[in-house]
Amino acid sequence: MNDALLAFWRRPLQWLRARLAGLTGQVPNDREDAGRWGEAVAADWLRRQGYTILGRRVRPNRRDELDLVARRGDTLVFVEVKTRRSERFGRPAAAVDRRKRHSLCRAAARYLRRLRYPALFYRFDVIEVVGRQDETPVIRHIEDAFRPDPRRFRATPPRP
């Protein structure tokens, strides 16, 4: 009886806890928590490697998001972080398919347009974080993981 009652009240209690914590919007779930944890781990790892983190969860338009934007020297790096508990169903980077790459390129183009096309090199990286919060994660950094389609991605200002 207690298990059924607890299961019935679980969602409303989560919503109330989120409201009391000052959060707005939808109730965070385990997947979102794992994603935020993975992004924090990746940002910390990049800082230790000499990168400067320029932004986290950057939204240059309504539908796209860049997990991390970092800079190292004269290179601007757009980072997609993929967090998984295990590799039982494959590598996390395999989830960056054609549609996700297109979304990342669209977001990066908008970001570069907002910065008025800085004179920097840029690339797209993927960081895999495998593990749980209570253990040491495995971190893999795939530099220059993919190239944008030059027909669709413009990183220079349009000609007058």
DSSP file (Angstrom, degrees, kcal/mol; ACC not computed):
  #  RESIDUE AA STRUCTURE BP1 BP2  ACC     N-H-->O    O-->H-N    N-H-->O    O-->H-N    TCO  KAPPA ALPHA  PHI   PSI    X-CA   Y-CA   Z-CA
    1    1 A M     >        0   0    0      0, 0.0     4,-2.1     0, 0.0     5,-0.2   0.000 360.0 360.0 360.0 -43.6    0.0    0.0    0.0
    2    2 A N  H  >  +     0   0    0      1,-0.2     4,-2.5     2,-0.2     5,-0.2   0.874 360.0  52.6 -65.2 -37.3    2.8    2.5    0.9
    3    3 A D  H  > S+     0   0    0      2,-0.2     4,-2.5     1,-0.2    -1,-0.2   0.910 110.3  47.5 -65.0 -42.0    4.6    1.8   -2.4
    4    4 A A  H  > S+     0   0    0      2,-0.2     4,-2.0     1,-0.2    -2,-0.2   0.901 113.2  48.5 -65.9 -40.2    1.5    2.5   -4.5
    5    5 A L  H  X S+     0   0    0     -4,-2.1     4,-1.9     2,-0.2    -2,-0.2   0.908 112.3  48.5 -65.7 -42.2    0.8    5.7   -2.5
    6    6 A L  H  X S+     0   0    0     -4,-2.5     4,-0.8     1,-0.2    -2,-0.2   0.905 110.6  50.6 -64.9 -41.6    4.4    6.8   -2.9
    7    7 A A  H  < S+     0   0    0     -4,-2.5     4,-0.5     1,-0.2     3,-0.4   0.880 109.5  52.3 -63.3 -37.4    4.3    6.1   -6.7
    8    8 A F  H  < S+     0   0    0     -4,-2.0     3,-0.2     1,-0.2    -1,-0.2   0.888 116.6  37.7 -65.7 -39.1    1.1    8.1   -7.0
    9    9 A W  H  X S+     0   0    0     -4,-1.9     4,-2.2     1,-0.2    -1,-0.2   0.434  90.2  95.6 -93.4   0.2    2.5   11.2   -5.2
   10   10 A R  H  X S+     0   0    0     -4,-0.8     4,-2.3    -3,-0.4     5,-0.2   0.938  85.9  43.9 -59.9 -51.9    6.0   11.0   -6.7
   11   11 A R  H  > S+     0   0    0     -4,-0.5     4,-2.5    -3,-0.2    -1,-0.2   0.927 114.9  47.8 -63.0 -47.4    5.5   13.5   -9.6
   12   12 A P  H  > S+     0   0    0      0, 0.0     4,-2.5     0, 0.0    -1,-0.2   0.891 112.7  50.0 -61.9 -35.6    3.6   16.1   -7.6
   13   13 A L  H  X S+     0   0    0     -4,-2.2     4,-2.6     2,-0.2    -2,-0.2   0.893 110.0  50.1 -68.7 -38.0    6.2   15.9   -4.9
   14   14 A Q  H  X S+     0   0    0     -4,-2.3     4,-2.3    -5,-0.2    -1,-0.2   0.916 111.4  49.3 -63.3 -41.9    9.0   16.4   -7.4
   15   15 A W  H  X S+     0   0    0     -4,-2.5     4,-2.4     2,-0.2    -2,-0.2   0.930 112.3  47.5 -62.3 -45.5    7.1   19.4   -8.9
   16   16 A L  H  X S+     0   0    0     -4,-2.5     4,-2.7     1,-0.2    -2,-0.2   0.902 111.0  51.3 -63.4 -41.8    6.7   20.9   -5.4
   17   17 A R  H  X S+     0   0    0     -4,-2.6     4,-1.7     1,-0.2    -1,-0.2   0.905 110.6  49.1 -61.9 -41.3   10.3   20.3   -4.5
   18   18 A A  H  <>S+     0   0    0     -4,-2.3     5,-2.3     2,-0.2     4,-0.3   0.904 111.9  48.8 -65.0 -41.2   11.4   22.0   -7.8
   19   19 A R  H ><5S+     0   0    0     -4,-2.4     3,-1.4     1,-0.2    -2,-0.2   0.918 111.0  49.3 -63.7 -44.0    9.1   25.0   -7.1
   20   20 A L  H 3<5S+     0   0    0     -4,-2.7    -1,-0.2     1,-0.3    -2,-0.2   0.809 105.2  58.5 -66.9 -28.4   10.4   25.3   -3.5
   21   21 A A  T 3<5S-     0   0    0     -4,-1.7    -1,-0.3    -5,-0.2    -2,-0.2   0.531 121.1-109.0 -77.5  -4.7   14.0   25.2   -4.8
   22   22 A G  T < 5 +     0   0    0     -3,-1.4     2,-0.2     1,-0.3    -3,-0.2   0.573  69.9 144.6  91.0   8.9   13.2   28.3   -6.9
   23   23 A L      < -     0   0    0     -5,-2.3     2,-0.3    -6,-0.2    -1,-0.3  -0.567  32.8-156.3 -81.3 145.3   13.2   26.5  -10.2
   24   24 A T        +     0   0    0     -2,-0.2     2,-0.2     2,-0.0    -5,-0.0  -0.831  53.5  24.4-115.3 160.3   10.8   27.5  -12.9
   25   25 A G  S    S-     0   0    0     -2,-0.3     2,-0.1     2,-0.0    -2,-0.0  -0.621 104.9  -2.1  91.7-150.0    9.6   25.5  -15.9
   26   26 A Q  S    S-     0   0    0     -2,-0.2    -2,-0.0     1,-0.1     0, 0.0  -0.326  80.3 -92.0 -83.1 162.8    9.4   21.8  -16.0
   27   27 A V        -     0   0    0      1,-0.1    -1,-0.1    -2,-0.1   -12,-0.1  -0.529  42.1-120.5 -72.8 128.7   10.5   19.4  -13.4
   28   28 A P        -     0   0    0      0, 0.0     2,-0.2     0, 0.0    -1,-0.1  -0.433  32.3-162.1 -68.4 145.6   14.1   18.2  -13.8
   29   29 A N     >  -     0   0    0     -2,-0.1     4,-2.5     1,-0.0     5,-0.2  -0.629  36.1 -90.1-119.8-178.3   14.5   14.4  -14.2
   30   30 A D  H  > S+     0   0    0      1,-0.2     4,-2.6    -2,-0.2     5,-0.2   0.867 123.9  53.7 -61.9 -37.8   17.3   12.0  -13.9
   31   31 A R  H  > S+     0   0    0      2,-0.2     4,-2.3     1,-0.2    -1,-0.2   0.914 110.5  46.0 -65.0 -43.2   18.3   12.4  -17.6
   32   32 A E  H  > S+     0   0    0      2,-0.2     4,-2.7     1,-0.2     5,-0.2   0.910 112.4  51.1 -65.4 -41.2   18.6   16.2  -17.3
   33   33 A D  H  X S+     0   0    0     -4,-2.5     4,-2.5     1,-0.2    -2,-0.2   0.915 110.9  48.3 -61.4 -42.5   20.5   15.8  -14.1
   34   34 A A  H  X S+     0   0    0     -4,-2.6     4,-2.7     2,-0.2    -1,-0.2   0.895 111.3  51.0 -64.9 -39.2   22.9   13.4  -15.7
   35   35 A G  H  X S+     0   0    0     -4,-2.3     4,-2.3     2,-0.2    -2,-0.2   0.921 111.5  46.4 -63.9 -44.1   23.3   15.8  -18.7
   36   36 A R  H  X S+     0   0    0     -4,-2.7     4,-2.3     2,-0.2    -2,-0.2   0.905 112.9  50.2 -64.1 -41.0   24.1   18.8  -16.5
   37   37 A W  H  X S+     0   0    0     -4,-2.5     4,-2.5    -5,-0.2    -2,-0.2   0.926 110.9  49.3 -62.7 -44.0   26.5   16.7  -14.5
   38   38 A G  H  X S+     0   0    0     -4,-2.7     4,-2.6     1,-0.2    -2,-0.2   0.888 110.5  50.2 -63.0 -39.3   28.2   15.5  -17.7
   39   39 A E  H  X S+     0   0    0     -4,-2.3     4,-2.6     2,-0.2    -1,-0.2   0.890 110.8  49.5 -66.3 -38.2   28.5   19.1  -19.0
   40   40 A A  H  X S+     0   0    0     -4,-2.3     4,-2.3     2,-0.2    -2,-0.2   0.912 112.1  48.0 -65.6 -41.8   30.0   20.2  -15.7
   41   41 A V  H  X S+     0   0    0     -4,-2.5     4,-2.4     2,-0.2    -2,-0.2   0.920 113.6  47.7 -62.9 -43.9   32.5   17.4  -15.8
   42   42 A A  H  X S+     0   0    0     -4,-2.6     4,-2.6     2,-0.2    -2,-0.2   0.902 111.1  50.4 -65.5 -41.3   33.4   18.2  -19.4
   43   43 A A  H  X S+     0   0    0     -4,-2.6     4,-2.2     2,-0.2    -1,-0.2   0.919 112.0  47.6 -63.4 -43.0   33.7   22.0  -18.7
   44   44 A D  H  X S+     0   0    0     -4,-2.3     4,-2.0     2,-0.2    -2,-0.2   0.909 112.1  50.2 -63.2 -41.9   36.1   21.2  -15.8
   45   45 A W  H  X S+     0   0    0     -4,-2.4     4,-1.2     1,-0.2    -2,-0.2   0.910 110.0  50.0 -63.9 -42.3   38.1   18.8  -17.9
   46   46 A L  H  <>S+     0   0    0     -4,-2.6     5,-2.4     1,-0.2     3,-0.3   0.901 108.1  53.4 -63.8 -40.5   38.4   21.4  -20.7
   47   47 A R  H ><5S+     0   0    0     -4,-2.2     3,-1.5     1,-0.2    -1,-0.2   0.915 107.2  51.4 -59.3 -42.6   39.6   24.1  -18.2
   48   48 A R  H 3<5S+     0   0    0     -4,-2.0    -1,-0.2     1,-0.3    -2,-0.2   0.775 106.2  56.2 -65.8 -24.8   42.3   21.7  -17.0
   49   49 A Q  T 3<5S-     0   0    0     -4,-1.2    -1,-0.3    -3,-0.3    -2,-0.2   0.438 128.1 -96.5 -86.4   0.3   43.4   21.2  -20.6
   50   50 A G  T < 5S+     0   0    0     -3,-1.5     2,-0.2     1,-0.3    -3,-0.2   0.568  78.7 136.1 100.0  10.0   43.9   25.0  -21.1
   51   51 A Y      < -     0   0    0     -5,-2.4     2,-0.5    -6,-0.1    -1,-0.3  -0.587  48.8-136.1 -87.3 152.2   40.6   26.0  -22.6
   52   52 A T  E     -A   71   0A   0     19,-2.9    19,-2.2    -2,-0.2     2,-0.6  -0.948  18.6-135.1-104.5 126.1   38.6   29.0  -21.6
   53   53 A I  E     +A   70   0A   0     -2,-0.5    17,-0.3    17,-0.2     3,-0.1  -0.725  25.3 177.2 -84.5 118.7   34.9   28.3  -21.3
   54   54 A L  E     -     0   0A   0     15,-2.9     2,-0.3    -2,-0.6    16,-0.2   0.721  63.8  -7.5 -92.5 -25.6   32.9   31.1  -22.9
   55   55 A G  E     -A   69   0A   0     14,-1.6    14,-2.4     3,-0.0     2,-0.4  -0.967  50.3-148.0-169.2 151.9   29.4   29.7  -22.4
   56   56 A R  E    S+A   68   0A   0     -2,-0.3    12,-0.2    12,-0.2    11,-0.2  -0.987  86.1   1.3-125.3 137.9   27.4   26.8  -21.2
   57   57 A R  E    S-     0   0A   0     10,-2.8     2,-0.4    -2,-0.4    10,-0.2   0.936  83.6-171.1  51.6  52.8   24.0   25.8  -22.6
   58   58 A V  E     -A   66   0A   0      8,-2.2     8,-3.0    -3,-0.2    -1,-0.2  -0.615  12.3-164.0 -79.1 129.3   24.2   28.7  -25.1
   59   59 A R        +     0   0    0     -2,-0.4     6,-0.2     6,-0.2    -1,-0.0  -0.841  15.6 171.7-116.3  91.6   20.9   29.2  -27.0
   60   60 A P  S    S+     0   0    0      0, 0.0     2,-0.3     0, 0.0    -1,-0.1   0.705  75.2   9.6 -74.9 -17.5   21.6   31.4  -30.0
   61   61 A N  S    S-     0   0    0      3,-0.6     3,-0.1    -3,-0.1    46,-0.0  -0.859  92.8 -88.7-145.5-177.0   18.0   30.8  -31.3
   62   62 A R  S    S+     0   0    0     -2,-0.3    -1,-0.0     1,-0.2    -3,-0.0   0.828 117.2  31.6 -69.3 -33.2   14.8   29.3  -30.0
   63   63 A R  S    S+     0   0    0     40,-0.0     2,-0.3     2,-0.0    -1,-0.2   0.608 106.2  69.3-106.2 -10.6   15.3   25.7  -31.0
   64   64 A D        -     0   0    0     -3,-0.1    -3,-0.6    42,-0.1     2,-0.3  -0.760  52.8-170.8-112.4 155.5   19.0   25.0  -30.9
   65   65 A E        -     0   0    0     -2,-0.3     2,-0.5    -6,-0.2    -6,-0.2  -0.997  15.6-149.9-144.7 138.7   21.5   24.8  -28.0
   66   66 A L  E     -A   58   0A   0     -8,-3.0    -8,-2.2    -2,-0.3    -9,-0.2  -0.945  11.7-153.2-104.4 122.3   25.3   24.6  -27.8
   67   67 A D  E    S+     0   0A   0     -2,-0.5   -10,-2.8    12,-0.4     2,-0.4   0.961  76.7   0.9 -61.4 -53.0   26.4   22.6  -24.7
   68   68 A L  E     -AB  56  79A   0     11,-1.9    11,-2.9   -12,-0.2     2,-0.5  -0.996  56.1-162.9-137.8 142.2   29.7   24.3  -24.3
   69   69 A V  E     +AB  55  78A   0    -14,-2.4   -15,-2.9    -2,-0.4   -14,-1.6  -0.995  26.9 169.8-121.2 123.0   31.5   27.1  -26.2
   70   70 A A  E     -AB  53  77A   0      7,-2.8     7,-3.3    -2,-0.5     2,-0.4  -0.831  21.8-148.8-131.0 165.2   35.2   27.2  -25.5
   71   71 A R  E     +AB  52  76A   0    -19,-2.2   -19,-2.9    -2,-0.3     2,-0.4  -1.000  12.3 176.8-139.2 138.9   38.3   28.9  -26.8
   72   72 A R  E >   - B   0  75A   0      3,-2.2     3,-1.3    -2,-0.4     2,-0.3  -0.906  68.4 -46.4-140.8 110.8   41.9   27.9  -26.9
   73   73 A G  T 3  S-     0   0    0     -2,-0.4     0, 0.0     1,-0.2     0, 0.0  -0.510 123.7 -19.4  65.9-126.2   44.3   30.2  -28.6
   74   74 A D  T 3  S+     0   0    0     -2,-0.3    47,-2.7    -3,-0.1     2,-0.5   0.040 116.8  98.8-102.5  26.1   42.8   31.4  -31.8
   75   75 A T  E <   -Bc  72 121A   0     -3,-1.3    -3,-2.2    45,-0.2     2,-0.5  -0.960  57.9-154.0-119.5 126.4   40.3   28.5  -32.1
   76   76 A L  E     -Bc  71 122A   0     45,-3.4    47,-1.8    -2,-0.5     2,-0.5  -0.854  18.4-158.1 -94.4 128.0   36.7   28.7  -31.1
   77   77 A V  E     -Bc  70 123A   0     -7,-3.3    -7,-2.8    -2,-0.5     2,-0.6  -0.934  12.4-159.5-118.6 123.2   35.4   25.3  -30.1
   78   78 A F  E     -Bc  69 124A   0     45,-2.6    47,-2.5    -2,-0.5     2,-0.5  -0.901  22.2-161.0 -98.1 118.7   31.7   24.3  -30.2
   79   79 A V  E     -Bc  68 125A   0    -11,-2.9   -11,-1.9    -2,-0.6     2,-0.5  -0.880  15.9-162.9-113.2 127.9   31.4   21.3  -27.9
   80   80 A E  E     - c   0 126A   0     45,-2.3    47,-2.3    -2,-0.5     2,-0.5  -0.944  16.3-153.9-103.1 123.7   28.6   18.7  -27.8
   81   81 A V  E     - c   0 127A   0     -2,-0.5     2,-0.5    45,-0.2    47,-0.2  -0.865   8.7-169.0-103.0 127.5   28.7   16.7  -24.5
   82   82 A K  E     - c   0 128A   0     45,-2.7    47,-2.7    -2,-0.5     2,-0.5  -0.972   5.8-168.3-118.0 120.0   27.2   13.2  -24.5
   83   83 A T  E     + c   0 129A   0     -2,-0.5     2,-0.3    45,-0.2    47,-0.2  -0.910  11.2 167.5-112.4 132.0   26.7   11.6  -21.1
   84   84 A R  E     - c   0 130A   0     45,-2.5    47,-2.5    -2,-0.5     3,-0.1  -0.979  37.7-137.5-138.8 151.8   25.9    7.9  -20.6
   85   85 A R  S    S-     0   0    0     -2,-0.3     2,-0.3    45,-0.2    -1,-0.1   0.840  89.2  -7.7 -75.4 -33.6   25.9    5.6  -17.6
   86   86 A S        -     0   0    0      4,-0.1     3,-0.3    44,-0.1    -1,-0.2  -0.931  62.0-118.0-151.8 173.1   27.5    2.8  -19.7
   87   87 A E  S >  S+     0   0    0     -2,-0.3     3,-1.6     1,-0.2     4,-0.0   0.021  72.9 119.5-104.0  25.4   28.5    1.9  -23.2
   88   88 A R  T 3  S+     0   0    0      1,-0.3    -1,-0.2     2,-0.0     3,-0.1   0.831  82.6  38.1 -60.0 -32.9   26.1   -1.1  -23.3
   89   89 A F  T 3  S-     0   0    0      1,-0.4    -1,-0.3    -3,-0.3     2,-0.1   0.142 128.9 -79.3-106.7  19.6   24.2    0.4  -26.2
   90   90 A G    <   -     0   0    0     -3,-1.6    -1,-0.4     3,-0.0    -4,-0.1  -0.430  68.4 -36.8 112.3 173.7   27.3    1.9  -28.0
   91   91 A R    >   -     0   0    0     -2,-0.1     3,-1.2     1,-0.1     4,-0.3  -0.423  50.3-127.2 -70.3 144.3   29.5    4.9  -27.8
   92   92 A P  G >  S+     0   0    0      0, 0.0     3,-1.9     0, 0.0     4,-0.2   0.846 106.5  63.7 -61.2 -34.1   27.9    8.2  -26.8
   93   93 A A  G >  S+     0   0    0      1,-0.3     3,-1.8     2,-0.2    -2,-0.0   0.722  85.8  73.9 -65.7 -19.3   29.3   10.0  -29.8
   94   94 A A  G <  S+     0   0    0     -3,-1.2    -1,-0.3     1,-0.3    -3,-0.0   0.704  83.8  68.6 -66.2 -17.3   27.3    7.8  -32.1
   95   95 A A  G <  S+     0   0    0     -3,-1.9     2,-1.7    -4,-0.3    -1,-0.3   0.570  74.9  90.0 -77.8  -8.5   24.2    9.8  -31.0
   96   96 A V    <   +     0   0    0     -3,-1.8    -1,-0.2    -4,-0.2    -3,-0.0  -0.642  66.0 166.1 -88.2  82.5   25.5   12.8  -32.9
   97   97 A D     >  -     0   0    0     -2,-1.7     4,-2.7     1,-0.0     5,-0.2  -0.110  53.9 -79.7 -89.5-172.4   23.8   11.9  -36.1
   98   98 A R  H  > S+     0   0    0      1,-0.2     4,-2.3     2,-0.2     5,-0.2   0.890 129.3  49.9 -59.4 -42.8   23.2   14.0  -39.2
   99   99 A R  H  > S+     0   0    0      2,-0.2     4,-2.1     1,-0.2    -1,-0.2   0.910 112.2  47.1 -64.3 -42.7   20.2   15.8  -37.7
  100  100 A K  H  > S+     0   0    0      2,-0.2     4,-2.6     1,-0.2    -2,-0.2   0.901 111.5  51.1 -67.0 -40.4   22.1   16.7  -34.6
  101  101 A R  H  X S+     0   0    0     -4,-2.7     4,-2.5     2,-0.2    -2,-0.2   0.911 109.8  50.4 -62.2 -41.1   25.1   17.9  -36.6
  102  102 A H  H  X S+     0   0    0     -4,-2.3     4,-2.3    -5,-0.2    -2,-0.2   0.914 110.9  49.0 -62.2 -42.5   22.9   20.1  -38.7
  103  103 A S  H  X S+     0   0    0     -4,-2.1     4,-2.3     2,-0.2    -2,-0.2   0.902 111.7  48.8 -63.1 -42.4   21.3   21.6  -35.5
  104  104 A L  H  X S+     0   0    0     -4,-2.6     4,-2.6     2,-0.2    -2,-0.2   0.901 111.5  49.3 -65.2 -40.9   24.8   22.2  -34.0
  105  105 A C  H  X S+     0   0    0     -4,-2.5     4,-2.4     2,-0.2    -2,-0.2   0.899 110.6  50.4 -65.2 -40.0   26.0   23.9  -37.3
  106  106 A R  H  X S+     0   0    0     -4,-2.3     4,-1.9     2,-0.2    -2,-0.2   0.918 112.8  46.5 -63.8 -43.3   22.9   26.1  -37.4
  107  107 A A  H  X S+     0   0    0     -4,-2.3     4,-2.3     2,-0.2    -2,-0.2   0.898 112.5  50.0 -65.5 -41.0   23.4   27.1  -33.8
  108  108 A A  H  X S+     0   0    0     -4,-2.6     4,-2.8     2,-0.2     5,-0.2   0.894 108.5  52.7 -65.9 -39.1   27.1   27.8  -34.4
  109  109 A A  H  X S+     0   0    0     -4,-2.4     4,-2.1     1,-0.2    -1,-0.2   0.914 111.1  46.7 -62.7 -42.2   26.3   29.9  -37.4
  110  110 A R  H  X S+     0   0    0     -4,-1.9     4,-2.1     2,-0.2    -1,-0.2   0.898 112.0  51.1 -65.0 -39.6   23.9   32.0  -35.4
  111  111 A Y  H  X S+     0   0    0     -4,-2.3     4,-1.7     2,-0.2    -2,-0.2   0.929 111.3  47.1 -63.0 -45.7   26.4   32.4  -32.6
  112  112 A L  H  <>S+     0   0    0     -4,-2.8     5,-2.9     1,-0.2     4,-0.2   0.871 109.9  54.0 -64.6 -36.6   29.1   33.5  -35.0
  113  113 A R  H ><5S+     0   0    0     -4,-2.1     3,-1.2     1,-0.2    -1,-0.2   0.899 106.9  51.3 -64.6 -40.0   26.7   36.0  -36.6
  114  114 A R  H 3<5S+     0   0    0     -4,-2.1    -1,-0.2     1,-0.3    -2,-0.2   0.851 109.1  50.4 -64.7 -33.9   26.0   37.5  -33.2
  115  115 A L  T 3<5S-     0   0    0     -4,-1.7    -1,-0.3    -5,-0.2    -2,-0.2   0.436 118.3-115.7 -82.0   1.6   29.7   37.9  -32.6
  116  116 A R  T < 5 -     0   0    0     -3,-1.2    -3,-0.2    -4,-0.2    -2,-0.1   0.880  63.8 -63.6  62.4  41.6   29.9   39.6  -36.0
  117  117 A Y      < -     0   0    0     -5,-2.9    -1,-0.1    -6,-0.1    -4,-0.1   0.957  66.6-144.2  54.0  72.4   32.1   36.8  -37.4
  118  118 A P        -     0   0    0      0, 0.0     2,-2.3     0, 0.0    -1,-0.1  -0.259  22.9-107.2 -64.6 153.6   35.3   37.0  -35.3
  119  119 A A  S    S+     0   0    0      2,-0.0     2,-0.3     0, 0.0    -2,-0.0  -0.469  79.9 117.6 -81.6  69.9   38.6   36.3  -37.0
  120  120 A L        -     0   0    0     -2,-2.3   -45,-0.2   -44,-0.0     2,-0.2  -0.922  66.8-115.4-132.0 156.0   39.1   33.0  -35.4
  121  121 A F  E     -c   75   0A   0    -47,-2.7   -45,-3.4    -2,-0.3     2,-0.3  -0.545  37.2-162.7 -78.6 159.0   39.3   29.4  -36.5
  122  122 A Y  E     +c   76   0A   0    -47,-0.2     2,-0.3    -2,-0.2   -45,-0.2  -0.977  14.0 173.3-143.5 157.7   36.5   27.2  -35.3
  123  123 A R  E     -c   77   0A   0    -47,-1.8   -45,-2.6    -2,-0.3     2,-0.5  -0.976  29.1-118.3-156.9 166.6   35.7   23.5  -34.9
  124  124 A F  E     -cD  78 146A   0     22,-0.5    21,-1.8    -2,-0.3    22,-0.9  -0.956  32.0-177.5-115.1 121.6   33.2   21.1  -33.6
  125  125 A D  E     -c   79   0A   0    -47,-2.5   -45,-2.3    -2,-0.5     2,-0.4  -0.796  15.3-150.0-114.7 157.8   34.2   18.7  -30.8
  126  126 A V  E     -cD  80 142A   0     16,-1.9    16,-3.3    -2,-0.3     2,-0.5  -0.998   7.4-162.1-125.8 132.7   32.4   15.9  -29.0
  127  127 A I  E     -cD  81 141A   0    -47,-2.3   -45,-2.7    -2,-0.4     2,-0.5  -0.971   6.8-154.4-115.6 125.1   33.1   15.0  -25.4
  128  128 A E  E     -cD  82 140A   0     12,-2.9    12,-2.3    -2,-0.5     2,-0.5  -0.857   7.9-171.0 -97.8 128.0   31.9   11.6  -24.1
  129  129 A V  E     -cD  83 139A   0    -47,-2.7   -45,-2.5    -2,-0.5     2,-0.5  -0.974   7.4-177.2-118.7 115.1   31.3   11.3  -20.4
  130  130 A V  E     +cD  84 138A   0      8,-2.6     8,-3.0    -2,-0.5     2,-0.3  -0.957  41.3  45.3-118.5 121.8   30.7    7.7  -19.3
  131  131 A G  S    S-     0   0    0    -47,-2.5     2,-0.3    -2,-0.5   -45,-0.1  -0.917  76.8 -74.5 146.0-170.3   29.9    6.8  -15.7
  132  132 A R    >   -     0   0    0     -2,-0.3     3,-1.4     4,-0.1    -2,-0.1  -0.761  39.3-106.7-121.3 167.4   27.8    7.9  -12.8
  133  133 A Q  T 3  S+     0   0    0     -2,-0.3    -1,-0.0     1,-0.3   -99,-0.0   0.779 116.7  55.3 -66.9 -26.4   28.1   10.8  -10.3
  134  134 A D  T 3  S+     0   0    0      2,-0.1     2,-0.3     0, 0.0    -1,-0.3   0.367 109.1  50.8 -90.5   5.9   29.3    8.6   -7.5
  135  135 A E  S <  S-     0   0    0     -3,-1.4     0, 0.0     0, 0.0     0, 0.0  -0.903  97.9 -86.6-136.2 165.7   32.3    7.1   -9.5
  136  136 A T        -     0   0    0     -2,-0.3     2,-0.1    -5,-0.1    -4,-0.1  -0.610  50.9-136.0 -74.2 121.8   35.1    8.5  -11.6
  137  137 A P        -     0   0    0      0, 0.0     2,-0.5     0, 0.0    -6,-0.2  -0.372   7.4-120.9 -80.4 158.2   33.9    9.0  -15.1
  138  138 A V  E     -D  130   0A   0     -8,-3.0    -8,-2.6    -2,-0.1     2,-0.5  -0.868  31.6-162.8 -92.4 126.4   35.7    8.0  -18.3
  139  139 A I  E     -D  129   0A   0     -2,-0.5     2,-0.5   -10,-0.2   -10,-0.2  -0.951  10.8-177.5-117.8 126.5   36.1   11.2  -20.5
  140  140 A R  E     -D  128   0A   0    -12,-2.3   -12,-2.9    -2,-0.5     2,-0.6  -0.989  10.5-158.2-123.6 127.2   37.0   11.1  -24.2
  141  141 A H  E     -D  127   0A   0     -2,-0.5     2,-0.9   -14,-0.2   -14,-0.2  -0.912   2.6-165.6-106.9 115.7   37.5   14.2  -26.1
  142  142 A I  E >   -D  126   0A   0    -16,-3.3   -16,-1.9    -2,-0.6     3,-0.7  -0.846  14.7-154.3-102.4  99.6   37.0   13.9  -29.9
  143  143 A E  E 3  S+     0   0A   0     -2,-0.9   -18,-0.1     1,-0.2    -2,-0.0  -0.481  74.7   5.3 -75.6 143.6   38.6   17.0  -31.4
  144  144 A D  E 3  S+     0   0A   0     -2,-0.2    -1,-0.2     1,-0.1   -19,-0.2   0.926  78.7 174.5  50.6  51.9   37.3   18.1  -34.8
  145  145 A A  E <   -     0   0A   0    -21,-1.8     2,-0.3    -3,-0.7   -20,-0.2   0.804  60.4  -2.4 -62.8 -32.5   34.6   15.4  -34.6
  146  146 A F  E     -D  124   0A   0    -22,-0.9   -22,-0.5   -45,-0.0    -1,-0.1  -0.990  64.2-127.8-155.7 158.7   32.9   16.5  -37.8
  147  147 A R        -     0   0    0     -2,-0.3     2,-0.1   -24,-0.1   -24,-0.0  -0.881  32.5-115.4-106.8 140.2   33.0   19.2  -40.5
  148  148 A P        -     0   0    0      0, 0.0   -46,-0.1     0, 0.0   -47,-0.0  -0.389  35.5 -98.3 -71.9 154.7   30.0   21.3  -41.4
  149  149 A D    >>  -     0   0    0      1,-0.2     4,-2.1    -2,-0.1     3,-1.4  -0.620  29.9-147.4 -70.1 116.9   28.5   21.0  -44.8
  150  150 A P  T 34 S+     0   0    0      0, 0.0    -1,-0.2     0, 0.0     0, 0.0   0.733  94.5  61.1 -64.8 -20.4   30.0   24.0  -46.7
  151  151 A R  T 34 S+     0   0    0      1,-0.2     3,-0.1     3,-0.0    -2,-0.0   0.788 117.8  27.9 -73.8 -25.5   26.8   24.4  -48.8
  152  152 A R  T <4 S+     0   0    0     -3,-1.4     2,-0.6     1,-0.1    -1,-0.2   0.642 110.1  71.2-108.9 -19.1   24.7   25.0  -45.7
  153  153 A F     <  -     0   0    0     -4,-2.1     2,-0.6   -44,-0.0    -1,-0.1  -0.893  53.9-174.6-111.5 121.0   27.1   26.6  -43.1
  154  154 A R        +     0   0    0     -2,-0.6    -3,-0.0     1,-0.1     0, 0.0  -0.954  12.0 169.3-115.2 115.9   28.4   30.1  -43.6
  155  155 A A        +     0   0    0     -2,-0.6    -1,-0.1     2,-0.1    -2,-0.0   0.265  62.7  69.9-107.4   9.0   31.0   31.2  -41.1
  156  156 A T  S    S-     0   0    0      1,-0.0     3,-0.1     3,-0.0   -39,-0.1  -0.907  94.7 -93.8-122.2 154.0   32.0   34.4  -42.9
  157  157 A P        -     0   0    0      0, 0.0    -2,-0.1     0, 0.0   -44,-0.0  -0.328  49.3 -97.9 -66.0 148.8   29.8   37.5  -43.4
  158  158 A P        -     0   0    0      0, 0.0    -4,-0.0     0, 0.0     0, 0.0  -0.319  42.8-104.3 -64.0 148.7   27.7   37.7  -46.5
  159  159 A R              0   0    0      1,-0.1    -3,-0.0    -3,-0.1     0, 0.0  -0.505 360.0 360.0 -74.3 140.9   29.2   39.7  -49.3
  160  160 A P              0   0    0      0, 0.0    -1,-0.1     0, 0.0     0, 0.0   0.504 360.0 360.0 -72.4 360.0   27.7   43.2  -49.8
